[in-house]
Amino acid sequence: MERNALQGKRISIIGAARSGVAVAQLLKSSGARVFVSDRQTGEKLQLQIAVLQSLGIEHELGDHTERVYQADLFVTSPGVPTNSNVLQEAARRGLNIVSELEVASWFCPAPVIAVTGSNGKTTTTALLGRMFGDAARDHIVAGNIGTPFSSMVDGLDPSAVAIVEVSSFQLDYVESFHPKVSVILNITPDHLDRYNHSFEQYAASKCRIFENQTSDDYLVYNDDDQTTRDYVLRLARSHVHLMPFGLQPKFDEGAFVQDGKLVTTLGASRYEIVPTNQISIRGVHNLYNAMAATLSAQLLGVKVPSIRATLRNFKGVEHRLEFVREVNGVKYINDSKATNVASVWYALQAYDRPIVLLLGGRDKGNDYSQLYELVERHVKAIVAIGESADTVVSEFSSKTNVVRAPSMDAAVKQACALSRSGDIVLLSPACASFDWFENYEHRGKVFKQLVEKL
């Protein structure tokens, strides 16, 4: 939709957190008549409400009243479930519903690299930002990584590149969102509580990232992940330029490992990027992330020497396999961003030392069976935390030593007592954080603070 088409339109925005306020500000600047509605109370949204008041944007808190349906367009924040009453009622009334991501894309004059996946998208997005930054290329990094896309697009130079982390929630309500490069790192069960416990619905949402791409655009995807490969080859083969990546050298175009080196092929050209043992972020999952980022950066003009230097120096992102400190020979690792089972699966393979694992939180319908073998092989003890502690005990007490902890403070102390020099204490919960904490960042920060006190 063009900016001038929004003049005078009545637009209701559902959600008054960061993305809701950002898109409200963007739409108001375009002449739209904006109304923001959120079921939360003012205490939780003081900063955002202050912004809305300063801009003269009408809003309501605590409930969605009839006023919200008096709209030409509904814009929803990613935190609002598709099956929420307000969105279901809007759909019943025939109102057009779009996401904040969709609206932001209307205003973006620059090519977009959009990154999604059940795991690894924050690391890959941050790595891409570093690649473009190290190459002195004008760019922004936005989306699910923490900064709303709609807060950064107005006035963006067309010669820049927008690097956007995209969640399935943001893709649920896209219409014309059209990345130049889309990236699917993997598709594994996650957030099924938001998709009627249907993996098919969740996977289909992920694949909306490429539905508007054409043969002039690129889809970078993990060919080693069977689910991703199957969906891509079924849904995208005919209308977008495919760029697979994987560990084996089997692609005419794409990224792979050969003779211990990360290699890419683009057209008729072959590039030896870097020995894999020189990539600073460890683990096979980060090798996949590095391949995806390398391909995406090359496709938009970043040169190999610059990419090589970034891969050697990038240290990862906070709360993702983040080294905290070493105490009495024990290394403490913060992987609070591991909010699903697949993330923990990758984390357990990243270390060759005995692990004391902090596991649990608000369960999203996890299937822990895929962790059994790795736990038996690598985990000397589990500290069960959060609402799902009883489930963790039930699932793993026959696999390894499992103890319960009533708080994060107690969990860190118990992990310390269970570990010995040469071990790893790993917070990798496989669950959401909303039982004890505001979000996974809060959980990780508390863990780090407690480790620093040991």
C-alpha positions as a Markdown table, in Angstrom:
| # | Residue | x | y | z |
|---|---|---|---|---|
| 1 | Met | 0.0 | 0.0 | 0.0 |
| 2 | Glu | 1.3 | 3.5 | -0.8 |
| 3 | Arg | 1.7 | 6.1 | 1.9 |
| 4 | Asn | -0.7 | 8.5 | 0.3 |
| 5 | Ala | -3.4 | 5.8 | 0.3 |
| 6 | Leu | -3.3 | 5.8 | 4.1 |
| 7 | Gln | -4.4 | 9.4 | 4.4 |
| 8 | Gly | -7.6 | 9.5 | 6.5 |
| 9 | Lys | -7.8 | 5.7 | 6.9 |
| 10 | Arg | -9.1 | 4.5 | 10.3 |
| 11 | Ile | -6.6 | 2.0 | 11.5 |
| 12 | Ser | -6.8 | 0.0 | 14.7 |
| 13 | Ile | -3.5 | -1.4 | 16.1 |
| 14 | Ile | -3.7 | -4.4 | 18.5 |
| 15 | Gly | -1.0 | -4.3 | 21.0 |
| 16 | Ala | 0.7 | -1.3 | 22.7 |
| 17 | Ala | 4.2 | -2.7 | 23.2 |
| 18 | Arg | 7.2 | -1.7 | 21.2 |
| 19 | Ser | 6.1 | -2.8 | 17.7 |
| 20 | Gly | 2.5 | -1.5 | 18.2 |
| 21 | Val | 3.7 | 1.9 | 19.2 |
| 22 | Ala | 6.3 | 2.0 | 16.4 |
| 23 | Val | 3.8 | 1.2 | 13.7 |
| 24 | Ala | 1.2 | 3.6 | 15.2 |
| 25 | Gln | 3.8 | 6.4 | 14.9 |
| 26 | Leu | 4.6 | 5.4 | 11.3 |
| 27 | Leu | 1.0 | 5.3 | 10.3 |
| 28 | Lys | 0.1 | 8.6 | 12.0 |
| 29 | Ser | 2.9 | 10.3 | 10.2 |
| 30 | Ser | 1.2 | 9.2 | 6.9 |
| 31 | Gly | -2.1 | 10.8 | 7.8 |
| 32 | Ala | -3.9 | 7.8 | 9.1 |
| 33 | Arg | -6.4 | 8.0 | 12.0 |
| 34 | Val | -4.8 | 5.6 | 14.4 |
| 35 | Phe | -6.3 | 3.9 | 17.4 |
| 36 | Val | -4.3 | 1.6 | 19.7 |
| 37 | Ser | -5.9 | -1.1 | 21.9 |
| 38 | Asp | -4.3 | -3.4 | 24.4 |
| 39 | Arg | -5.7 | -5.7 | 27.1 |
| 40 | Gln | -2.8 | -5.1 | 29.4 |
| 41 | Thr | -3.0 | -2.3 | 32.0 |
| 42 | Gly | -1.1 | 0.9 | 32.1 |
| 43 | Glu | 1.4 | -0.2 | 34.7 |
| 44 | Lys | 3.1 | -2.6 | 32.3 |
| 45 | Leu | 3.1 | -0.1 | 29.4 |
| 46 | Gln | 4.0 | 3.3 | 31.0 |
| 47 | Leu | 6.8 | 4.2 | 28.6 |
| 48 | Gln | 4.7 | 3.2 | 25.5 |
| 49 | Ile | 1.7 | 5.1 | 26.7 |
| 50 | Ala | 3.7 | 8.2 | 27.3 |
| 51 | Val | 4.8 | 8.1 | 23.6 |
| 52 | Leu | 1.2 | 7.6 | 22.4 |
| 53 | Gln | 0.1 | 10.5 | 24.6 |
| 54 | Ser | 2.9 | 12.8 | 23.3 |
| 55 | Leu | 1.8 | 12.0 | 19.7 |
| 56 | Gly | -1.9 | 12.5 | 20.4 |
| 57 | Ile | -2.7 | 8.9 | 19.4 |
| 58 | Glu | -6.0 | 7.6 | 20.8 |
| 59 | His | -5.7 | 4.4 | 22.8 |
| 60 | Glu | -7.4 | 2.1 | 25.3 |
| 61 | Leu | -6.0 | -0.3 | 27.9 |
| 62 | Gly | -7.4 | -3.2 | 29.8 |
| 63 | Asp | -9.9 | -4.5 | 27.2 |
| 64 | His | -10.8 | -4.3 | 23.5 |
| 65 | Thr | -14.0 | -2.3 | 23.3 |
| 66 | Glu | -16.4 | -1.9 | 20.3 |
| 67 | Arg | -14.4 | 1.2 | 19.3 |
| 68 | Val | -11.5 | -1.1 | 18.0 |
| 69 | Tyr | -13.7 | -2.6 | 15.3 |
| 70 | Gln | -14.6 | 0.8 | 13.8 |
| 71 | Ala | -11.7 | 0.6 | 11.4 |
| 72 | Asp | -10.7 | 0.2 | 7.7 |
| 73 | Leu | -7.7 | -1.8 | 8.6 |
| 74 | Phe | -6.5 | -3.9 | 11.6 |
| 75 | Val | -2.7 | -4.1 | 12.4 |
| 76 | Thr | -1.6 | -6.7 | 14.8 |
| 77 | Ser | 1.5 | -7.0 | 16.9 |
| 78 | Pro | 3.4 | -10.4 | 17.0 |
| 79 | Gly | 2.5 | -10.9 | 20.6 |
| 80 | Val | -1.2 | -11.2 | 19.9 |
| 81 | Pro | -2.2 | -14.8 | 19.1 |
| 82 | Thr | -4.1 | -15.5 | 15.9 |
| 83 | Asn | -6.8 | -17.3 | 17.8 |
| 84 | Ser | -7.3 | -14.3 | 20.2 |
| 85 | Asn | -10.9 | -13.1 | 20.5 |
| 86 | Val | -10.1 | -9.7 | 19.1 |
| 87 | Leu | -8.6 | -11.0 | 15.9 |
| 88 | Gln | -11.2 | -13.7 | 15.5 |
| 89 | Glu | -14.0 | -11.1 | 15.8 |
| 90 | Ala | -12.2 | -8.8 | 13.4 |
| 91 | Ala | -12.0 | -11.6 | 10.9 |
| 92 | Arg | -15.6 | -12.5 | 11.4 |
| 93 | Arg | -16.6 | -8.9 | 10.6 |
| 94 | Gly | -14.6 | -9.1 | 7.4 |
| 95 | Leu | -11.9 | -6.6 | 8.5 |
| 96 | Asn | -8.5 | -6.7 | 6.7 |
| 97 | Ile | -5.8 | -7.8 | 9.2 |
| 98 | Val | -2.1 | -7.3 | 8.5 |
| 99 | Ser | 1.0 | -7.5 | 10.7 |
| 100 | Glu | 3.4 | -4.8 | 11.8 |
| 101 | Leu | 6.0 | -6.4 | 9.5 |
| 102 | Glu | 3.7 | -6.0 | 6.5 |
| 103 | Val | 3.0 | -2.4 | 7.2 |
| 104 | Ala | 6.7 | -1.6 | 7.7 |
| 105 | Ser | 7.5 | -3.2 | 4.3 |
| 106 | Trp | 5.2 | -0.7 | 2.6 |
| 107 | Phe | 7.5 | 2.1 | 3.6 |
| 108 | Cys | 10.8 | 0.3 | 3.0 |
| 109 | Pro | 12.6 | 1.5 | -0.2 |
| 110 | Ala | 15.7 | -0.7 | 0.3 |
| 111 | Pro | 16.1 | -4.4 | -0.5 |
| 112 | Val | 15.3 | -6.7 | 2.4 |
| 113 | Ile | 17.1 | -9.8 | 3.7 |
| 114 | Ala | 14.5 | -11.6 | 5.8 |
| 115 | Val | 15.7 | -14.3 | 8.2 |
| 116 | Thr | 13.4 | -16.9 | 9.8 |
| 117 | Gly | 13.8 | -20.4 | 11.3 |
| 118 | Ser | 12.8 | -22.2 | 14.5 |
| 119 | Asn | 16.4 | -21.7 | 15.7 |
| 120 | Gly | 19.4 | -19.5 | 14.9 |
| 121 | Lys | 17.6 | -16.6 | 13.4 |
| 122 | Thr | 18.8 | -14.0 | 15.9 |
| 123 | Thr | 22.4 | -15.2 | 15.6 |
| 124 | Thr | 22.2 | -15.2 | 11.8 |
| 125 | Thr | 20.6 | -11.7 | 11.7 |
| 126 | Ala | 23.2 | -10.3 | 14.0 |
| 127 | Leu | 26.0 | -11.9 | 12.0 |
| 128 | Leu | 24.6 | -10.4 | 8.8 |
| 129 | Gly | 24.5 | -7.0 | 10.5 |
| 130 | Arg | 28.2 | -7.4 | 11.4 |
| 131 | Met | 29.0 | -8.5 | 7.8 |
| 132 | Phe | 27.4 | -5.4 | 6.3 |
| 133 | Gly | 28.9 | -3.2 | 9.1 |
| 134 | Asp | 32.4 | -4.5 | 8.6 |
| 135 | Ala | 32.0 | -4.0 | 4.9 |
| 136 | Ala | 31.0 | -0.3 | 5.5 |
| 137 | Arg | 27.7 | -0.9 | 3.8 |
| 138 | Asp | 24.7 | 1.2 | 4.8 |
| 139 | His | 22.2 | -1.1 | 6.5 |
| 140 | Ile | 19.7 | -1.5 | 9.4 |
| 141 | Val | 19.0 | -4.6 | 11.6 |
| 142 | Ala | 15.5 | -4.9 | 12.8 |
| 143 | Gly | 12.5 | -7.1 | 13.5 |
| 144 | Asn | 12.2 | -9.9 | 15.9 |
| 145 | Ile | 15.8 | -9.3 | 17.1 |
| 146 | Gly | 14.4 | -6.4 | 19.2 |
| 147 | Thr | 14.0 | -3.2 | 17.2 |
| 148 | Pro | 10.6 | -2.9 | 15.4 |
| 149 | Phe | 11.1 | -2.8 | 11.6 |
| 150 | Ser | 8.5 | 0.0 | 11.4 |
| 151 | Ser | 10.6 | 2.2 | 13.7 |
| 152 | Met | 13.5 | 2.2 | 11.1 |
| 153 | Val | 12.1 | 2.3 | 7.6 |
| 154 | Asp | 10.9 | 5.9 | 7.3 |
| 155 | Gly | 13.7 | 7.9 | 5.5 |
| 156 | Leu | 15.8 | 4.8 | 4.8 |
| 157 | Asp | 18.1 | 5.2 | 1.8 |
| 158 | Pro | 17.2 | 3.0 | -1.2 |
| 159 | Ser | 20.9 | 2.0 | -1.4 |
| 160 | Ala | 20.9 | 0.6 | 2.1 |
| 161 | Val | 20.0 | -3.0 | 3.0 |
| 162 | Ala | 17.3 | -3.9 | 5.6 |
| 163 | Ile | 18.2 | -7.1 | 7.5 |
| 164 | Val | 15.1 | -8.3 | 9.3 |
| 165 | Glu | 14.6 | -11.2 | 11.7 |
| 166 | Val | 11.2 | -12.5 | 11.1 |
| 167 | Ser | 9.1 | -14.8 | 13.3 |
| 168 | Ser | 6.2 | -17.0 | 12.3 |
| 169 | Phe | 3.9 | -14.6 | 14.2 |
| 170 | Gln | 4.9 | -11.7 | 12.0 |
| 171 | Leu | 4.4 | -13.8 | 8.9 |
| 172 | Asp | 0.9 | -14.9 | 9.8 |
| 173 | Tyr | -0.6 | -11.7 | 8.5 |
| 174 | Val | 1.5 | -10.6 | 5.5 |
| 175 | Glu | 0.1 | -9.8 | 2.1 |
| 176 | Ser | 2.8 | -8.2 | -0.1 |
| 177 | Phe | 5.9 | -8.6 | 2.0 |
| 178 | His | 8.6 | -9.2 | -0.5 |
| 179 | Pro | 12.3 | -9.8 | 0.5 |
| 180 | Lys | 15.0 | -9.7 | -2.0 |
| 181 | Val | 16.7 | -12.5 | -0.1 |
| 182 | Ser | 14.7 | -14.8 | 2.3 |
| 183 | Val | 16.4 | -17.2 | 4.6 |
| 184 | Ile | 14.9 | -20.3 | 6.2 |
| 185 | Leu | 17.4 | -21.9 | 8.6 |
| 186 | Asn | 15.2 | -24.8 | 9.8 |
| 187 | Ile | 11.7 | -25.7 | 10.7 |
| 188 | Thr | 11.2 | -27.7 | 13.9 |
| 189 | Pro | 8.3 | -27.9 | 16.3 |
| 190 | Asp | 7.9 | -24.6 | 18.3 |
| 191 | His | 5.0 | -22.4 | 19.4 |
| 192 | Leu | 2.5 | -25.1 | 18.5 |
| 193 | Asp | 0.2 | -23.7 | 21.2 |
| 194 | Arg | -0.2 | -20.7 | 18.8 |
| 195 | Tyr | -1.1 | -22.9 | 15.9 |
| 196 | Asn | -3.8 | -25.2 | 17.2 |
| 197 | His | -1.0 | -27.7 | 18.0 |
| 198 | Ser | -0.5 | -28.3 | 14.3 |
| 199 | Phe | 3.0 | -28.5 | 13.0 |
| 200 | Glu | 1.6 | -28.2 | 9.4 |
| 201 | Gln | 0.1 | -24.8 | 10.2 |
| 202 | Tyr | 3.3 | -23.6 | 11.9 |
| 203 | Ala | 5.5 | -24.7 | 9.0 |
| 204 | Ala | 3.1 | -23.1 | 6.5 |
| 205 | Ser | 3.5 | -19.8 | 8.3 |
| 206 | Lys | 7.3 | -20.0 | 8.1 |
| 207 | Cys | 7.0 | -20.5 | 4.4 |
| 208 | Arg | 5.0 | -17.4 | 3.8 |
| 209 | Ile | 8.4 | -15.6 | 3.9 |
| 210 | Phe | 8.9 | -16.5 | 0.2 |
| 211 | Glu | 5.4 | -16.5 | -1.1 |
| 212 | Asn | 5.7 | -13.1 | -2.9 |
| 213 | Gln | 9.2 | -13.6 | -4.2 |
| 214 | Thr | 9.9 | -14.0 | -7.9 |
| 215 | Ser | 12.7 | -15.5 | -10.1 |
| 216 | Asp | 14.7 | -12.3 | -9.5 |
| 217 | Asp | 14.8 | -13.0 | -5.8 |
| 218 | Tyr | 16.7 | -15.6 | -3.7 |
| 219 | Leu | 15.6 | -18.2 | -1.1 |
| 220 | Val | 18.5 | -19.3 | 1.0 |
| 221 | Tyr | 17.5 | -22.5 | 2.8 |
| 222 | Asn | 19.0 | -25.4 | 4.9 |
| 223 | Asp | 19.0 | -28.5 | 2.6 |
| 224 | Asp | 20.2 | -30.7 | 5.4 |
| 225 | Asp | 16.9 | -30.0 | 7.3 |
| 226 | Gln | 14.5 | -32.5 | 5.7 |
| 227 | Thr | 11.3 | -30.6 | 6.7 |
| 228 | Thr | 12.7 | -27.3 | 5.3 |
| 229 | Arg | 13.9 | -28.9 | 2.1 |
| 230 | Asp | 10.5 | -30.7 | 1.5 |
| 231 | Tyr | 8.5 | -27.5 | 2.0 |
| 232 | Val | 10.8 | -25.4 | -0.1 |
| 233 | Leu | 10.9 | -27.9 | -3.0 |
| 234 | Arg | 7.2 | -28.3 | -2.9 |
| 235 | Leu | 6.2 | -24.7 | -2.6 |
| 236 | Ala | 9.0 | -22.5 | -4.0 |
| 237 | Arg | 10.8 | -24.4 | -6.8 |
| 238 | Ser | 9.0 | -22.7 | -9.7 |
| 239 | His | 9.1 | -19.0 | -8.7 |
| 240 | Val | 12.2 | -18.1 | -6.8 |
| 241 | His | 16.0 | -18.6 | -7.2 |
| 242 | Leu | 16.9 | -21.4 | -4.8 |
| 243 | Met | 20.2 | -21.2 | -2.8 |
| 244 | Pro | 20.6 | -24.2 | -0.6 |
| 245 | Phe | 23.3 | -24.8 | 2.1 |
| 246 | Gly | 24.4 | -27.9 | 3.8 |
| 247 | Leu | 27.5 | -29.8 | 5.0 |
| 248 | Gln | 28.1 | -31.8 | 1.8 |
| 249 | Pro | 29.3 | -30.5 | -1.5 |
| 250 | Lys | 26.3 | -31.4 | -3.6 |
| 251 | Phe | 25.0 | -28.1 | -5.0 |
| 252 | Asp | 25.5 | -26.4 | -8.3 |
| 253 | Glu | 24.8 | -23.2 | -6.4 |
| 254 | Gly | 24.8 | -22.7 | -2.7 |
| 255 | Ala | 27.1 | -23.1 | 0.4 |
| 256 | Phe | 28.8 | -26.3 | 1.7 |
| 257 | Val | 31.8 | -27.7 | 3.5 |
| 258 | Gln | 34.7 | -29.2 | 1.5 |
| 259 | Asp | 38.2 | -30.1 | 2.6 |
| 260 | Gly | 37.5 | -28.4 | 6.0 |
| 261 | Lys | 36.5 | -25.1 | 4.4 |
| 262 | Leu | 33.2 | -23.2 | 4.0 |
| 263 | Val | 32.8 | -22.9 | 0.2 |
| 264 | Thr | 30.1 | -21.1 | -1.8 |
| 265 | Thr | 29.3 | -21.3 | -5.5 |
| 266 | Leu | 27.4 | -18.5 | -7.2 |
| 267 | Gly | 26.7 | -18.9 | -10.9 |
| 268 | Ala | 30.0 | -20.2 | -12.4 |
| 269 | Ser | 32.1 | -18.8 | -9.6 |
| 270 | Arg | 33.5 | -20.8 | -6.6 |
| 271 | Tyr | 34.7 | -19.1 | -3.4 |
| 272 | Glu | 36.7 | -20.6 | -0.6 |
| 273 | Ile | 35.5 | -18.5 | 2.3 |
| 274 | Val | 37.3 | -19.7 | 5.4 |
| 275 | Pro | 38.4 | -22.9 | 7.2 |
| 276 | Thr | 35.5 | -24.0 | 9.4 |
| 277 | Asn | 37.8 | -24.2 | 12.4 |
| 278 | Gln | 38.4 | -20.5 | 12.1 |
| 279 | Ile | 34.7 | -19.5 | 12.4 |
| 280 | Ser | 34.5 | -17.9 | 15.9 |
| 281 | Ile | 31.0 | -19.1 | 16.8 |
| 282 | Arg | 31.1 | -22.9 | 17.6 |
| 283 | Gly | 28.8 | -25.8 | 16.9 |
| 284 | Val | 27.3 | -27.3 | 13.8 |
| 285 | His | 24.2 | -25.1 | 14.2 |
| 286 | Asn | 26.5 | -22.0 | 14.0 |
| 287 | Leu | 28.2 | -23.4 | 10.9 |
| 288 | Tyr | 24.7 | -23.5 | 9.3 |
| 289 | Asn | 24.1 | -19.9 | 10.5 |
| 290 | Ala | 27.5 | -18.9 | 9.0 |
| 291 | Met | 26.7 | -20.5 | 5.6 |
| 292 | Ala | 23.3 | -18.8 | 5.5 |
| 293 | Ala | 24.7 | -15.4 | 6.4 |
| 294 | Thr | 27.6 | -15.8 | 3.9 |
| 295 | Leu | 25.4 | -16.6 | 1.0 |
| 296 | Ser | 23.0 | -13.8 | 1.8 |
| 297 | Ala | 25.7 | -11.2 | 2.2 |
| 298 | Gln | 27.4 | -12.3 | -1.1 |
| 299 | Leu | 24.1 | -12.1 | -3.0 |
| 300 | Leu | 23.9 | -8.4 | -2.0 |
| 301 | Gly | 27.5 | -7.6 | -2.8 |
| 302 | Val | 29.6 | -8.0 | 0.3 |
| 303 | Lys | 33.1 | -9.2 | -0.8 |
| 304 | Val | 34.7 | -12.4 | 0.4 |
| 305 | Pro | 37.7 | -10.9 | 2.3 |
| 306 | Ser | 35.3 | -8.9 | 4.4 |
| 307 | Ile | 33.0 | -11.8 | 5.1 |
| 308 | Arg | 36.1 | -13.9 | 6.0 |
| 309 | Ala | 37.2 | -11.4 | 8.6 |
| 310 | Thr | 33.8 | -11.1 | 10.1 |
| 311 | Leu | 33.4 | -14.9 | 10.5 |
| 312 | Arg | 36.8 | -15.0 | 12.3 |
| 313 | Asn | 35.8 | -12.3 | 14.7 |
| 314 | Phe | 32.1 | -12.4 | 15.4 |
| 315 | Lys | 31.5 | -13.5 | 19.0 |
| 316 | Gly | 27.8 | -14.3 | 18.8 |
| 317 | Val | 24.8 | -12.8 | 20.6 |
| 318 | Glu | 23.8 | -12.4 | 24.2 |
| 319 | His | 21.8 | -15.3 | 25.7 |
| 320 | Arg | 22.8 | -17.7 | 22.9 |
| 321 | Leu | 25.5 | -20.1 | 24.1 |
| 322 | Glu | 27.1 | -17.1 | 25.8 |
| 323 | Phe | 30.1 | -17.7 | 27.9 |
| 324 | Val | 29.6 | -16.1 | 31.3 |
| 325 | Arg | 32.6 | -17.0 | 33.4 |
| 326 | Glu | 34.8 | -19.9 | 34.7 |
| 327 | Val | 34.6 | -20.7 | 38.4 |
| 328 | Asn | 36.9 | -23.4 | 39.8 |
| 329 | Gly | 37.4 | -24.9 | 36.4 |
| 330 | Val | 33.7 | -25.0 | 35.6 |
| 331 | Lys | 32.5 | -23.0 | 32.6 |
| 332 | Tyr | 29.0 | -21.3 | 32.9 |
| 333 | Ile | 27.1 | -20.9 | 29.7 |
| 334 | Asn | 24.0 | -18.7 | 29.2 |
| 335 | Asp | 21.7 | -20.2 | 26.5 |
| 336 | Ser | 18.5 | -18.6 | 27.8 |
| 337 | Lys | 17.3 | -18.0 | 24.2 |
| 338 | Ala | 17.0 | -21.8 | 23.8 |
| 339 | Thr | 13.2 | -21.8 | 24.2 |
| 340 | Asn | 12.5 | -25.0 | 22.3 |
| 341 | Val | 13.8 | -28.6 | 22.3 |
| 342 | Ala | 15.7 | -28.2 | 19.0 |
| 343 | Ser | 17.8 | -25.4 | 20.4 |
| 344 | Val | 18.8 | -27.6 | 23.4 |
| 345 | Trp | 19.6 | -30.4 | 21.0 |
| 346 | Tyr | 22.1 | -28.2 | 19.2 |
| 347 | Ala | 23.5 | -26.8 | 22.5 |
| 348 | Leu | 24.2 | -30.3 | 23.9 |
| 349 | Gln | 26.3 | -31.1 | 20.8 |
| 350 | Ala | 28.4 | -27.9 | 21.1 |
| 351 | Tyr | 30.5 | -29.2 | 24.0 |
| 352 | Asp | 32.7 | -32.2 | 24.6 |
| 353 | Arg | 32.7 | -31.8 | 28.4 |
| 354 | Pro | 30.2 | -33.2 | 31.0 |
| 355 | Ile | 27.2 | -30.9 | 31.3 |
| 356 | Val | 25.0 | -29.9 | 34.2 |
| 357 | Leu | 21.9 | -28.7 | 32.4 |
| 358 | Leu | 19.3 | -26.2 | 33.8 |
| 359 | Leu | 16.1 | -27.2 | 32.0 |
| 360 | Gly | 12.5 | -26.1 | 32.3 |
| 361 | Gly | 10.1 | -23.1 | 32.3 |
| 362 | Arg | 6.8 | -22.6 | 30.6 |
| 363 | Asp | 6.3 | -25.6 | 28.4 |
| 364 | Lys | 5.0 | -25.1 | 24.9 |
| 365 | Gly | 4.0 | -28.7 | 24.2 |
| 366 | Asn | 7.6 | -30.0 | 24.0 |
| 367 | Asp | 8.5 | -33.5 | 22.8 |
| 368 | Tyr | 11.6 | -34.2 | 24.9 |
| 369 | Ser | 12.3 | -37.7 | 23.4 |
| 370 | Gln | 14.7 | -36.3 | 20.9 |
| 371 | Leu | 17.0 | -35.2 | 23.8 |
| 372 | Tyr | 17.1 | -38.6 | 25.5 |
| 373 | Glu | 20.2 | -40.0 | 23.7 |
| 374 | Leu | 22.2 | -36.7 | 24.1 |
| 375 | Val | 21.3 | -36.4 | 27.7 |
| 376 | Glu | 22.4 | -39.9 | 28.5 |
| 377 | Arg | 25.7 | -39.3 | 26.6 |
| 378 | His | 26.6 | -35.8 | 27.7 |
| 379 | Val | 24.6 | -34.6 | 30.7 |
| 380 | Lys | 25.7 | -35.7 | 34.2 |
| 381 | Ala | 22.9 | -33.9 | 36.0 |
| 382 | Ile | 19.8 | -31.8 | 35.3 |
| 383 | Val | 18.4 | -29.1 | 37.5 |
| 384 | Ala | 14.7 | -28.8 | 36.8 |
| 385 | Ile | 13.3 | -25.3 | 36.9 |
| 386 | Gly | 10.1 | -23.4 | 36.4 |
| 387 | Glu | 6.5 | -24.5 | 35.9 |
| 388 | Ser | 7.6 | -27.6 | 33.9 |
| 389 | Ala | 9.9 | -29.0 | 36.6 |
| 390 | Asp | 7.7 | -32.0 | 37.3 |
| 391 | Thr | 7.6 | -32.8 | 33.6 |
| 392 | Val | 11.4 | -32.5 | 33.4 |
| 393 | Val | 11.8 | -34.9 | 36.3 |
| 394 | Ser | 9.3 | -37.4 | 34.8 |
| 395 | Glu | 11.0 | -37.2 | 31.3 |
| 396 | Phe | 14.7 | -37.5 | 32.4 |
| 397 | Ser | 15.0 | -39.1 | 35.9 |
| 398 | Ser | 15.6 | -42.5 | 34.2 |
| 399 | Lys | 18.3 | -40.9 | 32.0 |
| 400 | Thr | 20.5 | -39.0 | 34.4 |
| 401 | Asn | 20.5 | -37.4 | 37.9 |
| 402 | Val | 17.6 | -34.8 | 38.1 |
| 403 | Val | 17.0 | -32.4 | 41.0 |
| 404 | Arg | 14.4 | -29.7 | 41.4 |
| 405 | Ala | 15.1 | -26.0 | 42.1 |
| 406 | Pro | 12.4 | -23.6 | 43.4 |
| 407 | Ser | 14.2 | -20.5 | 42.0 |
| 408 | Met | 17.0 | -19.5 | 39.7 |
| 409 | Asp | 19.1 | -18.7 | 42.7 |
| 410 | Ala | 18.7 | -22.2 | 44.0 |
| 411 | Ala | 19.2 | -23.6 | 40.5 |
| 412 | Val | 22.6 | -21.9 | 40.1 |
| 413 | Lys | 23.7 | -23.0 | 43.6 |
| 414 | Gln | 22.6 | -26.6 | 42.9 |
| 415 | Ala | 24.4 | -26.7 | 39.6 |
| 416 | Cys | 27.5 | -25.4 | 41.2 |
| 417 | Ala | 27.4 | -28.2 | 43.8 |
| 418 | Leu | 26.8 | -30.8 | 41.1 |
| 419 | Ser | 29.7 | -29.7 | 38.9 |
| 420 | Arg | 33.4 | -30.4 | 39.0 |
| 421 | Ser | 36.4 | -28.9 | 37.3 |
| 422 | Gly | 36.2 | -29.5 | 33.6 |
| 423 | Asp | 32.4 | -29.5 | 33.5 |
| 424 | Ile | 29.9 | -27.1 | 31.8 |
| 425 | Val | 27.0 | -25.6 | 33.6 |
| 426 | Leu | 24.5 | -24.8 | 30.8 |
| 427 | Leu | 21.3 | -22.8 | 31.1 |
| 428 | Ser | 19.4 | -24.1 | 28.0 |
| 429 | Pro | 15.8 | -24.3 | 29.2 |
| 430 | Ala | 13.8 | -25.6 | 26.1 |
| 431 | Cys | 10.9 | -23.5 | 27.4 |
| 432 | Ala | 9.5 | -20.0 | 27.5 |
| 433 | Ser | 10.4 | -17.8 | 30.4 |
| 434 | Phe | 7.1 | -16.3 | 31.4 |
| 435 | Asp | 6.6 | -18.4 | 34.5 |
| 436 | Trp | 9.4 | -16.7 | 36.5 |
| 437 | Phe | 10.6 | -13.9 | 34.2 |
| 438 | Glu | 9.5 | -11.2 | 31.9 |
| 439 | Asn | 11.2 | -12.7 | 28.9 |
| 440 | Tyr | 14.2 | -14.9 | 28.0 |
| 441 | Glu | 16.5 | -11.8 | 28.2 |
| 442 | His | 15.5 | -11.2 | 31.8 |
| 443 | Arg | 16.0 | -14.9 | 32.6 |
| 444 | Gly | 19.5 | -14.8 | 31.1 |
| 445 | Lys | 20.5 | -11.6 | 32.9 |
| 446 | Val | 19.4 | -13.0 | 36.2 |
| 447 | Phe | 21.4 | -16.2 | 35.5 |
| 448 | Lys | 24.5 | -14.2 | 34.7 |
| 449 | Gln | 24.1 | -12.0 | 37.8 |
| 450 | Leu | 23.9 | -15.1 | 40.0 |
| 451 | Val | 26.9 | -16.7 | 38.3 |
| 452 | Glu | 28.9 | -13.6 | 38.9 |
| 453 | Lys | 28.2 | -13.9 | 42.6 |
| 454 | Leu | 29.6 | -17.4 | 42.9 |
